Amino acid sequence: MKAYIDTGKKDTRSGFGAGLDVLGATNPDVVALCADLTGSLKMDKFKANHPERFFQVGIAEANMMGIAAGLTIGGKIPFTGTFANFSTGRVYDQIRQSIAYSHKNVKICASHAGLTLGEDGATHQILEDIGLMKMLPGMTVINPCDFNQTKAATIAIADHHGPVYLRFGRPSVANFTPEDQNFEIGKALMLAQGTDVTLVATGHLVWEAIQAGLLLEKEGISAEVINIHTIKPLDQEAILKSIAKTGCIVTAEEHNYLGGLGESVSRVLAQNSPVPQEFVATQDTFGESGTPAQLMEKYGLNADAIARAARKVMGRK
């Protein structure tokens, strides 16, 4: 199995900030809105370099979504920034009516998603946001895996016409994808070829899936590892091509197993080629306060859990 090198741990929210800064210099139609979390969303450089295109709306997330929808009418490309819980749950009605139903060109950029928000606890650790967003007609849902990929995704979505939900996180994680990568919406990335089991992962769980593949390799198990950075539209072809070889699949995500990547994959399997599947995800529960590492261990969202799921699903073939 190919070895991937962690070039230095970075937080994916900083990847978003870096990408937004590039867009500020290259696309004059890009504007940014934030709900009193400029530092947390790493939007400082954009604000400093383009103050006339930055709007601080305060703790008024619903208003931020409405303003963003309105700005698109004048040809602007708004990027909204706040925590994932406030980007989706708090403003679902505004997103549904003013952005999704109206197919407005708004980029909903959400940091601090999942359990790895850490010590802030269950009230902020949203684990249902992917489900909320992917069920909205016309909404594109993207969950990149590291700093470099988040930066590339941020730049790419400015050229995509239509609403996008871009999900990223707070902790420093392995940065292993190419710095100069071309981000293609809806195109899964093959990270390792394998013949015994397919591991598809998204977001922070991609690096864990790579590590799981290395653990399995020591046992003589050949794992195919795929990075699903775009949950909607889902790359069905990549999934079906892989399971045609392996005959079983594990899905891994920092999200509730209800409504997330795993369920999207299940639909593809049910409609095309049913094979055994195991879910590495939270099991219909809220989170709690703790360090990211403690929480990922307790809730079974790490390389060891993925490897266990792979052994189990292989036994069901």
Wavefront OBJ file of the C-alpha trace (Angstrom):
o trace
v 0.000 0.000 0.000
v 1.265 3.449 -0.880
v 2.605 5.432 2.069
v 1.275 8.977 2.478
v 3.414 11.574 4.228
v 2.003 13.973 6.786
v 3.799 17.199 5.853
v 2.799 18.850 9.113
v -0.471 18.957 10.989
v -2.753 21.861 10.140
v -6.386 22.684 10.814
v -8.766 22.508 7.870
v -10.412 25.802 8.855
v -7.085 27.479 8.045
v -7.259 25.840 4.621
v -10.577 27.595 4.136
v -9.056 30.924 5.212
v -6.146 30.472 2.817
v -8.454 29.626 -0.072
v -10.719 32.574 0.655
v -7.705 34.883 0.672
v -6.723 33.619 -2.799
v -10.255 34.239 -4.060
v -10.157 37.750 -2.661
v -7.209 38.540 -4.918
v -8.440 36.659 -8.000
v -12.221 36.988 -8.087
v -13.676 40.456 -7.486
v -17.222 39.042 -7.220
v -16.407 37.030 -4.099
v -17.698 38.585 -0.877
v -17.495 37.185 2.652
v -19.940 37.321 5.539
v -19.273 36.213 9.107
v -21.379 35.841 12.251
v -18.954 37.207 14.842
v -16.383 34.419 14.387
v -13.856 35.958 12.017
v -10.837 34.588 13.887
v -12.305 31.143 14.386
v -13.124 30.868 10.673
v -9.706 32.253 9.690
v -11.303 35.001 7.602
v -8.937 37.669 8.962
v -6.794 38.025 5.836
v -9.777 38.456 3.569
v -11.187 41.071 5.931
v -7.869 42.937 6.115
v -7.185 42.855 2.379
v -10.752 43.445 1.151
v -12.662 45.316 3.868
v -15.206 46.652 1.357
v -16.165 43.047 0.501
v -16.383 41.753 4.074
v -19.589 41.962 6.116
v -19.628 41.315 9.854
v -23.268 40.612 10.680
v -22.813 39.758 14.358
v -24.582 36.889 16.093
v -27.394 36.930 13.546
v -26.879 33.827 11.438
v -30.363 33.796 9.941
v -29.924 37.363 8.743
v -26.520 36.415 7.312
v -28.116 33.758 5.094
v -30.776 36.174 3.895
v -28.199 38.864 3.120
v -26.061 36.330 1.264
v -29.029 35.243 -0.851
v -29.757 38.864 -1.697
v -26.164 39.585 -2.693
v -26.302 36.884 -5.367
v -29.007 38.826 -7.204
v -26.411 41.494 -7.940
v -23.942 38.927 -9.240
v -21.891 38.545 -6.088
v -20.598 35.163 -4.851
v -21.140 35.186 -1.070
v -19.162 32.936 1.274
v -20.803 32.735 4.698
v -18.758 31.678 7.717
v -19.723 30.366 11.140
v -19.668 27.111 13.126
v -21.306 24.107 11.444
v -24.037 23.931 14.072
v -24.998 27.549 13.407
v -24.466 27.183 9.639
v -27.142 24.510 9.348
v -29.346 23.767 12.356
v -29.917 27.352 13.472
v -30.654 28.628 9.968
v -32.232 25.661 8.209
v -35.400 27.534 7.256
v -33.462 30.422 5.717
v -31.219 28.053 3.767
v -34.155 25.997 2.539
v -36.330 28.898 1.451
v -33.954 31.687 0.479
v -30.974 29.701 -0.839
v -31.847 26.123 -1.862
v -35.412 26.626 -3.125
v -34.333 29.789 -4.921
v -31.111 28.103 -6.136
v -29.001 31.030 -5.034
v -25.248 30.961 -5.589
v -24.312 30.998 -1.882
v -21.347 29.108 -0.430
v -22.193 28.017 3.122
v -18.821 27.487 4.804
v -18.955 25.668 8.112
v -16.151 25.179 10.616
v -15.964 23.262 13.915
v -18.007 20.324 12.576
v -18.278 16.953 14.292
v -16.858 15.582 17.527
v -13.429 17.116 16.953
v -14.801 20.486 18.007
v -13.824 18.969 21.343
v -14.293 20.660 24.685
v -17.265 22.853 23.669
v -19.425 19.743 23.975
v -22.599 18.326 22.484
v -24.424 21.627 21.941
v -21.794 22.648 19.379
v -20.703 19.253 18.006
v -23.189 18.902 15.197
v -23.305 15.355 13.819
v -26.340 15.693 11.578
v -25.370 18.589 9.310
v -24.441 16.466 6.278
v -27.878 14.879 6.377
v -29.603 18.237 6.713
v -27.744 19.691 3.761
v -27.651 16.732 1.375
v -31.439 16.376 1.483
v -31.937 19.879 0.104
v -32.544 19.724 -3.671
v -29.686 21.244 -5.640
v -27.316 21.543 -2.672
v -23.735 20.378 -3.231
v -22.087 18.932 -0.085
v -18.287 18.861 0.276
v -16.228 17.578 3.223
v -12.464 17.808 2.469
v -9.845 15.850 4.391
v -6.922 18.198 5.119
v -5.586 21.761 4.853
v -4.495 21.506 1.217
v -7.722 19.924 0.038
v -9.862 22.424 1.948
v -7.966 25.306 0.368
v -8.411 23.787 -3.100
v -12.110 23.096 -2.477
v -12.716 26.665 -1.297
v -11.218 28.020 -4.509
v -13.086 25.510 -6.695
v -16.577 26.169 -5.359
v -16.384 29.818 -6.446
v -16.562 28.571 -10.050
v -19.504 26.264 -9.345
v -22.868 27.931 -9.864
v -25.352 26.960 -7.191
v -25.537 26.514 -3.425
v -22.695 24.639 -1.728
v -22.193 23.376 1.799
v -18.469 23.229 2.612
v -17.692 21.431 5.886
v -14.370 21.609 7.746
v -12.974 21.466 11.253
v -11.103 22.938 14.174
v -8.261 20.531 15.125
v -4.858 20.208 13.528
v -4.843 17.034 11.433
v -2.466 15.345 9.001
v -1.840 17.371 5.841
v -1.008 14.833 3.157
v -2.718 15.723 -0.137
v -0.813 17.647 -2.849
v -0.412 21.375 -2.355
v -1.088 22.059 -6.053
v -4.030 19.675 -6.457
v -6.912 20.237 -8.845
v -10.137 19.879 -6.882
v -12.917 18.335 -8.953
v -16.380 18.446 -7.391
v -18.058 15.039 -7.398
v -14.915 13.061 -8.266
v -13.685 10.594 -5.646
v -9.943 10.079 -5.243
v -8.354 6.640 -5.220
v -5.690 6.612 -2.504
v -4.767 2.931 -2.508
v -5.656 -0.003 -4.742
v -6.929 -3.157 -3.044
v -8.784 -6.386 -3.653
v -10.203 -7.573 -0.294
v -12.200 -4.671 1.138
v -13.168 -1.132 0.120
v -12.682 1.678 2.648
v -14.434 4.913 1.697
v -13.978 7.841 4.026
v -14.649 11.561 4.178
v -13.179 14.512 6.089
v -11.000 13.747 9.098
v -11.615 10.009 8.687
v -9.680 9.830 5.388
v -6.297 9.854 7.142
v -7.620 7.288 9.616
v -8.723 5.080 6.715
v -5.209 5.252 5.268
v -3.788 4.181 8.621
v -6.367 1.386 8.831
v -5.253 0.191 5.406
v -1.673 -0.038 6.669
v -2.804 -2.010 9.740
v -4.738 -4.432 7.543
v -1.810 -4.800 5.158
v 0.272 -6.210 8.024
v -2.375 -8.941 8.336
v -2.256 -9.740 4.630
v -5.506 -7.894 3.884
v -5.546 -5.742 0.739
v -7.660 -2.620 1.365
v -8.768 -0.198 -1.310
v -8.941 3.313 0.160
v -11.060 6.033 -1.453
v -11.399 9.690 -0.435
v -15.017 10.800 -0.848
v -14.601 14.554 -0.463
v -17.904 15.270 -2.246
v -20.859 13.573 -0.585
v -23.343 15.137 -2.990
v -23.091 14.569 -5.911
v -21.649 11.197 -4.942
v -19.179 9.464 -7.256
v -21.238 6.301 -7.743
v -18.978 4.998 -10.488
v -15.930 4.930 -8.204
v -17.825 3.049 -5.496
v -19.326 0.472 -7.842
v -16.024 -0.113 -9.635
v -14.308 -0.743 -6.305
v -16.878 -3.097 -4.774
v -16.930 -5.095 -8.019
v -13.368 -6.085 -7.046
v -13.641 -6.335 -3.275
v -17.225 -7.459 -2.671
v -17.619 -5.492 0.582
v -17.292 -1.939 1.877
v -16.713 0.130 5.014
v -17.844 3.758 5.172
v -16.161 6.112 7.652
v -17.294 9.593 8.672
v -17.347 12.018 11.603
v -21.130 12.182 11.521
v -24.186 10.231 12.600
v -24.564 7.012 10.612
v -28.138 8.140 9.984
v -28.168 10.580 7.083
v -24.471 10.716 6.306
v -22.066 9.336 3.730
v -22.805 5.757 4.754
v -26.490 6.020 3.927
v -25.721 7.619 0.564
v -23.430 4.691 -0.231
v -26.103 2.226 0.915
v -28.536 3.670 -1.609
v -26.006 3.200 -4.399
v -25.431 -0.408 -3.343
v -29.135 -1.198 -2.991
v -29.941 0.197 -6.431
v -26.997 -1.349 -8.258
v -24.980 -4.054 -6.517
v -25.850 -5.031 -2.926
v -22.785 -6.122 -0.929
v -22.052 -6.211 2.833
v -21.405 -2.795 4.386
v -20.217 -1.661 7.803
v -20.598 1.876 9.156
v -17.892 3.716 11.105
v -19.794 6.736 12.406
v -21.542 7.922 15.541
v -24.432 5.658 16.470
v -27.443 7.983 16.744
v -26.036 9.876 19.714
v -24.971 13.344 20.742
v -21.359 14.042 21.657
v -19.844 15.296 24.896
v -16.972 17.425 26.144
v -13.452 16.053 25.719
v -10.334 16.379 23.629
v -10.708 15.436 19.959
v -8.519 12.349 20.440
v -10.511 11.181 23.470
v -13.804 11.600 21.662
v -12.703 9.907 18.457
v -11.496 6.944 20.514
v -14.648 6.704 22.656
v -17.039 6.990 19.716
v -15.055 4.617 17.513
v -13.908 7.026 14.822
v -10.276 6.075 14.230
v -8.001 3.706 12.354
v -8.489 0.826 14.787
v -12.270 1.076 14.463
v -12.060 1.133 10.672
v -9.780 -1.929 10.677
v -12.198 -3.784 12.975
v -15.087 -2.925 10.671
v -13.090 -4.160 7.684
v -12.436 -7.538 9.315
v -16.106 -7.825 10.239
v -17.444 -6.931 6.800
v -15.042 -9.352 5.096
v -16.509 -12.107 7.236
v -19.962 -11.333 5.842
v -19.022 -11.837 2.183
l 1 2 3 4 5 6 7 8 9 10 11 12 13 14 15 16 17 18 19 20 21 22 23 24 25 26 27 28 29 30 31 32 33 34 35 36 37 38 39 40 41 42 43 44 45 46 47 48 49 50 51 52 53 54 55 56 57 58 59 60 61 62 63 64 65 66 67 68 69 70 71 72 73 74 75 76 77 78 79 80 81 82 83 84 85 86 87 88 89 90 91 92 93 94 95 96 97 98 99 100 101 102 103 104 105 106 107 108 109 110 111 112 113 114 115 116 117 118 119 120 121 122 123 124 125 126 127 128 129 130 131 132 133 134 135 136 137 138 139 140 141 142 143 144 145 146 147 148 149 150 151 152 153 154 155 156 157 158 159 160 161 162 163 164 165 166 167 168 169 170 171 172 173 174 175 176 177 178 179 180 181 182 183 184 185 186 187 188 189 190 191 192 193 194 195 196 197 198 199 200 201 202 203 204 205 206 207 208 209 210 211 212 213 214 215 216 217 218 219 220 221 222 223 224 225 226 227 228 229 230 231 232 233 234 235 236 237 238 239 240 241 242 243 244 245 246 247 248 249 250 251 252 253 254 255 256 257 258 259 260 261 262 263 264 265 266 267 268 269 270 271 272 273 274 275 276 277 278 279 280 281 282 283 284 285 286 287 288 289 290 291 292 293 294 295 296 297 298 299 300 301 302 303 304 305 306 307 308 309 310 311 312 313 314 315 316 317
